[in-house]
């Protein structure tokens, strides 16, 4: 019987500003379970126990590809405090 496991998920978010002026953009992501950010091309800030966010300003017709990897514990692993 499996009582604990981990998953690693990779995310890519492409953001493009189509406005004729600079745009301030806030992106909030919610992840379930006990997780941590392993790698990221942006600075993710923790908002609460299951939400991270990042804020950026894009110039007109500017774009950004945000990439990040999340490691999540499930089952009995969530009780182990190894990270």
Long-range contacts (C-beta under 8 A, 24 or more apart in sequence): 2-75, 3-75, 3-76, 4-73, 4-74, 4-75, 4-76, 4-77, 4-78, 4-80, 5-74, 5-75, 5-77, 6-71, 6-72, 6-73, 6-74, 6-77, 7-71, 7-72, 7-74, 8-38, 8-69, 8-70, 8-71, 8-72, 9-69, 9-70, 9-72, 10-67, 10-68, 10-69, 11-66, 11-67, 11-68, 11-69, 11-70, 12-65, 12-66, 12-67, 13-65, 13-66, 13-67, 14-63, 14-64, 14-65, 14-66, 15-56, 15-58, 15-63, 15-64, 15-65, 15-66, 16-58, 16-61, 16-62, 16-63, 17-58, 17-59, 17-60, 17-61, 17-62, 17-63, 18-61, 19-60, 20-60, 21-60, 22-57, 22-58, 22-59, 22-60, 23-57, 23-58, 24-55, 24-56, 24-57, 25-55, 25-56, 25-57, 25-58, 26-53, 26-54, 26-55, 27-53, 27-54, 27-55, 27-56, 27-66, 28-52, 28-53, 29-53, 31-70, 31-72, 32-72, 33-72, 33-73, 33-74, 33-78, 34-72, 34-73, 34-77, 34-78, 35-70, 35-71, 35-72, 35-73, 36-70, 36-71, 36-83, 37-68, 37-69, 37-70, 38-69, 38-70, 38-71, 39-67, 39-68, 39-69, 40-66, 40-67, 40-68, 40-69, 41-65, 41-66, 41-67, 41-68, 42-66, 42-67, 42-68, 44-68
